[in-house]
Amino acid sequence: MSITTNLVASRPRLYYLDWIRVLAMFGIFFFHNARFFDVFGDWHVRNATTDLGASFVVAFMSLWIMPLFFLVSGAGTYYALNVRKTGQFIRDRIFRLFVPLIIGMLVIVAPQAYFEAVSHGEDLSAYNVFQIYWLYLQTLPDLNWFHLWFLVYLFVFSLVTIPLFVKVGNLGKSIASIFAEKFSRPLVLFLLLVLSLSLVDIFLYPDGIWGNRNSGGWNPVSYLLFFIFGYFIFANPRIMEAVTKLRWIILGTAIVSGICLVIFFLDQLMNLEANYGTTAFAASQILQAISCWSWLLAILGLGGRYLNWNNGFLTYANEAVLPFYILHQTVIIMIGFYIVQWNISVGIKYLTISTTSFIAIMLIYEFLVRRINVLRFLFGMKPMKPRHPDYSKLSGN
């Protein structure tokens, strides 16, 4: 093991990254509960009426929630590659991402396909459960990942960025780390982040293969940038020092730019294809990049200042994040399908769906996934270590 690896391995754990990951998971949970009621196009299952509050939650969180997941994943990749060899890292990504993806596609998201079909008018009453499942398997070549697209992207990104992230030559540093050392000045860094994201979103057609934004509100190339810059930011400790110091200024920039987006560019954001290529569209993408990166950096800065501590809840929740993500949308849709049909207010529906689905997910996780090693493996978790009895107590020692 090199000196650099020893230093990285001996660093205290950045608990605020764990907190951000856990809180982001709560965020995406409440985000998907709001998707029944927003005004932004079709979803798998819809309520008969829309709601302004739910629409605001979806619009606001779409700006930064999935970019945050990729940013934190990129940061985790930096630390993982500093304590693991490349082969170990690839093996870990296969077990932690690819295996859960396959299980998720074969089992977890099948109910989503069923309830989506029924809610869109398909009559499946003549089929039994095995016939319905066979119909679902026939749709798999179309690669409808549902919410598991995140695992697909993250797995691919983890592999294709290895040449940028692994140590090269005698320097003991990666290409990305060497590049990051040149960007410790906050303004220069911010310009780099905003300019790269703006160019991608301005020039990639929003309904094209690479520019399509149907997955979480951003295109695949933008997500790749968030992932790379997650590694980049944490490869240079001075970057996070600056971000933490300027956290309130960055948060103010996020709020102001977000308000300006709504006031001046709502039409461009709501009708991407129709406005593509116009000056107003380019301006909207630049401001959106400023707002997105401001929210991301503000979250990192505030987390680094106030959340760098550990407790039992964080330990438990951090291990549960991936299984919770895999399970959450399926459970939400299964429960929400029935509750949106009730003749009650949107607020009560939202509260009922979110409460019951959270309880159901945690029961499945706690009493099945967490306790059974085979399921732990299928959900990307490490196996439980067997507990050895303490015989010293029998002798009174």
Secondary structure, 3 states (H helix, E strand, C coil): CCHHHHHHHHCCCCHHHHHHHHHHHHHHHHHHHHCCCCCCCCCCCCCCCCCHHHHHHHHHHHCCHHHHHHHHHHHHHHHHHHHCCHHHHHHHHHHHHHHHHHHHHHHHCHHHHHHHHHHCCCCCCCCCHHHHHHHHHHHHHHCCCHHHHHHHHHHHHHHHCHHHHCEECCCCEEHHHHHHCCCCCHHHHHHHHHHHHHHHHHHCCCCCCCCCCCCCCCCHHHHHHHHHHHHHHHHCHHHHHHHHHCHHHHHHHHHHHHHHHHHHHHHHHHCHHHHCCCHHHHHHHHHHHHHHHHHHHHHHHHHHHHCCCCCHHHHHHHHHHHHHHHHHHHHHHHHHHHHCCCCCCHHHHHHHHHHHHHHHHHHHHHHHHCCCHHHHHHCCCCCCCCCCCCHHHHHCC
